[in-house]
Amino acid sequence: MSEPKGRGESAPEASGKQSMSSEYCSGDTCITCSDTAVQVTVVRLLADEMAVVDTGAGEETVSVALVTAGVGDTILVHASEAIAVTGR
């Protein structure tokens, strides 16, 4: 099994042709849901690896199961899932 490629990269297939990943992974939005990731600030932590965040336009509840985030941290959220801590 080959290693996954990063955004915009493609791996040659056995036939020598480029795979679809360069087309599939390009652009500014998620190919699956057309959503973008946004930076938000953690306001408070909740049970079950959830958090209330300030989006700048109000508060939302998101999952922080994939990251170690605390109150006051800036996190990157995509499809209601925190995917990175960008500032502490």
TISEVO-51221 format. One line per field, with one value per residue: residue number from 1; residue in three letters; x, y, z of N, C-alpha, C in turn. Coordinates in nm, 4 decimals, always signed. Example, Ala and Ser with C-alpha at 12.3 -4.5 7.8 and 13.67 -1.06 7.14 Angstrom:
// residues 2
num	c(1 | 2);
residuo	c(ALA | SER);
npx	c(+1.3190 | +1.2850);
npy	c(-0.5690 | -0.2250);
npz	c(+0.7800 | +0.7080);
capx	c(+1.2300 | +1.3670);
capy	c(-0.4500 | -0.1060);
capz	c(+0.7800 | +0.7140);
cpx	c(+1.3200 | +1.2900);
cpy	c(-0.3300 | +0.0030);
cpz	c(+0.7800 | +0.7870);
***
This chain:
// residues 88
num	c(1 | 2 | 3 | 4 | 5 | 6 | 7 | 8 | 9 | 10 | 11 | 12 | 13 | 14 | 15 | 16 | 17 | 18 | 19 | 20 | 21 | 22 | 23 | 24 | 25 | 26 | 27 | 28 | 29 | 30 | 31 | 32 | 33 | 34 | 35 | 36 | 37 | 38 | 39 | 40 | 41 | 42 | 43 | 44 | 45 | 46 | 47 | 48 | 49 | 50 | 51 | 52 | 53 | 54 | 55 | 56 | 57 | 58 | 59 | 60 | 61 | 62 | 63 | 64 | 65 | 66 | 67 | 68 | 69 | 70 | 71 | 72 | 73 | 74 | 75 | 76 | 77 | 78 | 79 | 80 | 81 | 82 | 83 | 84 | 85 | 86 | 87 | 88);
residuo	c(MET | SER | GLU | PRO | LYS | GLY | ARG | GLY | GLU | SER | ALA | PRO | GLU | ALA | SER | GLY | LYS | GLN | SER | MET | SER | SER | GLU | TYR | CYS | SER | GLY | ASP | THR | CYS | ILE | THR | CYS | SER | ASP | THR | ALA | VAL | GLN | VAL | THR | VAL | VAL | ARG | LEU | LEU | ALA | ASP | GLU | MET | ALA | VAL | VAL | ASP | THR | GLY | ALA | GLY | GLU | GLU | THR | VAL | SER | VAL | ALA | LEU | VAL | THR | ALA | GLY | VAL | GLY | ASP | THR | ILE | LEU | VAL | HIS | ALA | SER | GLU | ALA | ILE | ALA | VAL | THR | GLY | ARG);
npx	c(+0.0852 | +0.0640 | +0.2029 | -0.0071 | -0.0571 | +0.0212 | -0.1727 | -0.2547 | -0.0490 | +0.0541 | +0.0761 | +0.2653 | +0.1022 | +0.1141 | +0.1065 | +0.2368 | +0.0916 | -0.0426 | -0.2029 | -0.5431 | -0.5242 | -0.4069 | -0.5954 | -0.8138 | -0.7494 | -0.7143 | -0.7731 | -0.9604 | -1.1443 | -1.2999 | -1.3200 | -1.5145 | -1.7251 | -1.7421 | -1.6797 | -1.4912 | -1.1986 | -1.1922 | -1.0597 | -1.1111 | -1.1890 | -1.1462 | -1.3926 | -1.5063 | -1.4596 | -1.6364 | -1.8109 | -1.7355 | -1.5378 | -1.5960 | -1.6363 | -1.7189 | -1.7004 | -1.5863 | -1.6836 | -1.6581 | -1.8831 | -2.0618 | -2.1401 | -2.0501 | -2.0783 | -1.8251 | -1.6363 | -1.3488 | -1.1968 | -0.9798 | -0.7645 | -0.5507 | -0.6757 | -0.7252 | -0.9042 | -0.9189 | -0.7403 | -0.6624 | -0.8142 | -0.8238 | -1.1017 | -1.2896 | -1.5766 | -1.7164 | -1.5280 | -1.2383 | -0.9224 | -0.6647 | -0.4467 | -0.3810 | -0.2854 | -0.1871);
npy	c(-0.1172 | +0.2182 | +0.5276 | +0.7970 | +1.0838 | +1.4344 | +1.7378 | +1.8206 | +1.6715 | +1.3988 | +1.0515 | +0.8398 | +0.5925 | +0.2338 | +0.2028 | +0.4215 | +0.6490 | +0.9496 | +0.9604 | +1.0313 | +1.2014 | +1.4587 | +1.6132 | +1.5582 | +1.6522 | +1.9259 | +2.2821 | +2.5093 | +2.4094 | +2.1338 | +1.8289 | +1.6446 | +1.7645 | +2.0308 | +2.2242 | +2.4637 | +2.4953 | +2.6676 | +2.9150 | +2.9241 | +3.0189 | +2.8503 | +2.8460 | +2.7085 | +2.3830 | +2.0799 | +1.7794 | +1.4497 | +1.5003 | +1.7433 | +2.0926 | +2.4345 | +2.6942 | +3.0194 | +3.1701 | +3.4153 | +3.5064 | +3.4172 | +3.1498 | +2.8036 | +2.4461 | +2.2082 | +1.9134 | +1.8101 | +1.5888 | +1.4972 | +1.6569 | +1.8200 | +2.0505 | +2.3574 | +2.5911 | +2.9093 | +2.8515 | +2.8732 | +2.7074 | +2.5024 | +2.4304 | +2.1946 | +2.0918 | +2.0761 | +1.9498 | +1.9700 | +2.0067 | +2.0884 | +2.2594 | +2.5902 | +2.8038 | +2.8990);
npz	c(+0.0000 | -0.0843 | +0.0415 | +0.1488 | -0.0522 | -0.0391 | -0.0578 | -0.3838 | -0.4912 | -0.6941 | -0.7623 | -0.9769 | -1.1674 | -1.2161 | -1.4884 | -1.5749 | -1.6028 | -1.4583 | -1.1394 | -1.0318 | -0.8160 | -0.8240 | -0.9540 | -0.7945 | -0.5371 | -0.5484 | -0.5175 | -0.3016 | -0.1240 | +0.0520 | -0.1188 | -0.0628 | +0.0929 | +0.0227 | +0.2061 | +0.4000 | +0.6077 | +0.9196 | +1.1441 | +1.4889 | +1.8306 | +2.1351 | +2.3766 | +2.5943 | +2.7354 | +2.6893 | +2.7963 | +2.6611 | +2.4630 | +2.3321 | +2.2445 | +2.3098 | +2.0842 | +1.9747 | +1.6887 | +1.5818 | +1.4722 | +1.6446 | +1.8770 | +1.8573 | +1.8807 | +1.8694 | +1.7788 | +1.9574 | +1.9508 | +1.8014 | +1.8595 | +2.1044 | +2.2851 | +2.4638 | +2.6735 | +2.5316 | +2.3281 | +1.9789 | +1.7209 | +1.4266 | +1.2394 | +1.0633 | +0.9056 | +1.1518 | +1.3132 | +1.5014 | +1.3623 | +1.3979 | +1.6275 | +1.6254 | +1.7661 | +2.0929);
capx	c(+0.0000 | +0.1491 | +0.1780 | -0.0959 | +0.0096 | -0.0303 | -0.2629 | -0.2032 | +0.0521 | +0.0007 | +0.1728 | +0.2496 | +0.0427 | +0.1994 | +0.1068 | +0.3117 | -0.0004 | -0.0640 | -0.3296 | -0.6386 | -0.5145 | -0.3759 | -0.7227 | -0.9032 | -0.7105 | -0.6813 | -0.8795 | -0.9619 | -1.2492 | -1.3011 | -1.3842 | -1.6275 | -1.8391 | -1.7315 | -1.6624 | -1.3541 | -1.1591 | -1.1903 | -0.9997 | -1.2035 | -1.1294 | -1.2158 | -1.4520 | -1.5106 | -1.4582 | -1.7535 | -1.7902 | -1.7316 | -1.4438 | -1.6619 | -1.6012 | -1.7902 | -1.6014 | -1.6298 | -1.6541 | -1.6563 | -2.0218 | -2.1431 | -2.0805 | -2.0886 | -2.0196 | -1.7477 | -1.5596 | -1.2040 | -1.1465 | -0.8554 | -0.6594 | -0.5428 | -0.7041 | -0.7703 | -0.9760 | -0.8359 | -0.6643 | -0.7177 | -0.8115 | -0.8719 | -1.2172 | -1.3466 | -1.6950 | -1.7430 | -1.4232 | -1.1099 | -0.8192 | -0.5331 | -0.4353 | -0.2943 | -0.2330 | -0.2157);
capy	c(+0.0000 | +0.3364 | +0.6360 | +0.8993 | +1.2025 | +1.5618 | +1.8141 | +1.8608 | +1.5796 | +1.2779 | +0.9435 | +0.7706 | +0.4600 | +0.1318 | +0.2231 | +0.5430 | +0.7625 | +1.0171 | +0.9267 | +1.1411 | +1.2800 | +1.5994 | +1.6777 | +1.5304 | +1.7236 | +2.0659 | +2.3760 | +2.5641 | +2.3491 | +1.9885 | +1.7638 | +1.5669 | +1.8412 | +2.1692 | +2.3104 | +2.5095 | +2.4964 | +2.8026 | +2.9302 | +2.9652 | +3.0193 | +2.7646 | +2.9207 | +2.6147 | +2.2407 | +2.0049 | +1.6342 | +1.3712 | +1.5595 | +1.8512 | +2.2254 | +2.5510 | +2.7833 | +3.1490 | +3.1760 | +3.5546 | +3.5386 | +3.3492 | +3.0300 | +2.6739 | +2.3307 | +2.1263 | +1.8033 | +1.8302 | +1.4537 | +1.4722 | +1.7507 | +1.8530 | +2.1936 | +2.4119 | +2.7186 | +3.0179 | +2.8088 | +2.8898 | +2.5785 | +2.4964 | +2.3409 | +2.1579 | +2.0080 | +2.0635 | +1.8690 | +2.0381 | +1.9283 | +2.1368 | +2.3737 | +2.6854 | +2.9020 | +2.8756);
capz	c(+0.0000 | -0.0938 | +0.1360 | +0.0923 | -0.1039 | +0.0091 | -0.1431 | -0.5130 | -0.5392 | -0.7536 | -0.7757 | -1.1041 | -1.1629 | -1.2757 | -1.6333 | -1.6041 | -1.6039 | -1.3302 | -1.0751 | -1.0265 | -0.6929 | -0.8483 | -0.9823 | -0.6837 | -0.4154 | -0.5722 | -0.4836 | -0.1669 | -0.0432 | +0.0631 | -0.2324 | -0.0140 | +0.1421 | -0.0246 | +0.3223 | +0.4241 | +0.7479 | +0.9741 | +1.2759 | +1.5938 | +1.9635 | +2.2311 | +2.4872 | +2.7067 | +2.7028 | +2.7319 | +2.8061 | +2.5371 | +2.3672 | +2.2593 | +2.2940 | +2.2583 | +2.0235 | +1.9242 | +1.5457 | +1.5408 | +1.4379 | +1.7446 | +1.9352 | +1.8022 | +1.9475 | +1.7760 | +1.8368 | +1.9720 | +1.9742 | +1.7281 | +1.9012 | +2.2463 | +2.2886 | +2.5904 | +2.6680 | +2.4807 | +2.2107 | +1.8452 | +1.6535 | +1.2895 | +1.2391 | +0.9337 | +0.9189 | +1.2964 | +1.3765 | +1.5136 | +1.2961 | +1.4380 | +1.7181 | +1.5539 | +1.8596 | +2.2352);
cpx	c(+0.0896 | +0.1099 | +0.0843 | -0.0144 | -0.0551 | -0.1168 | -0.1932 | -0.0957 | -0.0157 | +0.1119 | +0.1543 | +0.1889 | +0.1399 | +0.2103 | +0.1883 | +0.2237 | -0.0101 | -0.1969 | -0.4193 | -0.6157 | -0.4802 | -0.5025 | -0.8134 | -0.8748 | -0.6755 | -0.7991 | -0.8748 | -1.0662 | -1.2372 | -1.3783 | -1.5102 | -1.7483 | -1.8413 | -1.7183 | -1.5168 | -1.3257 | -1.1507 | -1.1239 | -1.1040 | -1.1300 | -1.2128 | -1.2625 | -1.4605 | -1.5130 | -1.5807 | -1.7170 | -1.7832 | -1.6494 | -1.5087 | -1.6182 | -1.6952 | -1.6828 | -1.6674 | -1.5870 | -1.6340 | -1.7954 | -2.1169 | -2.0701 | -2.1350 | -2.0238 | -1.9513 | -1.6787 | -1.4120 | -1.1354 | -1.0110 | -0.7390 | -0.6582 | -0.5557 | -0.7523 | -0.8437 | -0.8776 | -0.7531 | -0.7384 | -0.7033 | -0.8654 | -0.9811 | -1.2665 | -1.4611 | -1.7242 | -1.6451 | -1.2946 | -1.0030 | -0.6783 | -0.5474 | -0.3367 | -0.2360 | -0.2759 | -0.2042);
cpy	c(+0.1232 | +0.4391 | +0.7376 | +1.0201 | +1.3269 | +1.6288 | +1.8538 | +1.7688 | +1.4614 | +1.1766 | +0.8768 | +0.6330 | +0.3628 | +0.1497 | +0.3447 | +0.6665 | +0.8231 | +0.9728 | +1.0488 | +1.2333 | +1.4256 | +1.6770 | +1.6707 | +1.6184 | +1.8699 | +2.1545 | +2.4162 | +2.5025 | +2.1981 | +1.9280 | +1.6896 | +1.6531 | +1.9874 | +2.2697 | +2.3561 | +2.5014 | +2.6419 | +2.8029 | +2.9848 | +2.9605 | +2.9351 | +2.8497 | +2.8337 | +2.4718 | +2.1739 | +1.8568 | +1.5725 | +1.4359 | +1.6628 | +1.9841 | +2.3285 | +2.6457 | +2.9132 | +3.1572 | +3.3186 | +3.6023 | +3.4741 | +3.2279 | +2.9055 | +2.5658 | +2.2442 | +2.0135 | +1.8426 | +1.6958 | +1.4285 | +1.5604 | +1.7645 | +2.0047 | +2.2331 | +2.5423 | +2.8281 | +2.9809 | +2.8448 | +2.7565 | +2.5925 | +2.3909 | +2.3208 | +2.0616 | +1.9737 | +1.9740 | +1.9513 | +1.9490 | +1.9744 | +2.2470 | +2.4679 | +2.7918 | +2.8715 | +3.0061);
cpz	c(+0.0000 | +0.0108 | +0.0719 | +0.0494 | -0.0467 | -0.0955 | -0.2733 | -0.5678 | -0.6044 | -0.7675 | -0.9100 | -1.0815 | -1.2279 | -1.4263 | -1.6738 | -1.6097 | -1.4657 | -1.2721 | -1.0737 | -0.9088 | -0.7177 | -0.8839 | -0.8604 | -0.5626 | -0.4391 | -0.5340 | -0.3374 | -0.0752 | -0.0450 | -0.0539 | -0.1887 | +0.0199 | +0.0985 | +0.0888 | +0.3294 | +0.5729 | +0.7944 | +1.1113 | +1.3716 | +1.7271 | +2.0588 | +2.3485 | +2.6118 | +2.6548 | +2.7622 | +2.7463 | +2.6662 | +2.4266 | +2.2747 | +2.3199 | +2.2338 | +2.2079 | +1.9797 | +1.7783 | +1.4958 | +1.5025 | +1.5377 | +1.7981 | +1.8679 | +1.8865 | +1.8425 | +1.8515 | +1.8446 | +1.9970 | +1.9084 | +1.7713 | +2.0528 | +2.2564 | +2.4266 | +2.5693 | +2.6265 | +2.3585 | +2.0825 | +1.7748 | +1.5115 | +1.2848 | +1.0965 | +0.9583 | +1.0653 | +1.3707 | +1.3806 | +1.4525 | +1.3297 | +1.5412 | +1.6518 | +1.6442 | +2.0014 | +2.3091);
***
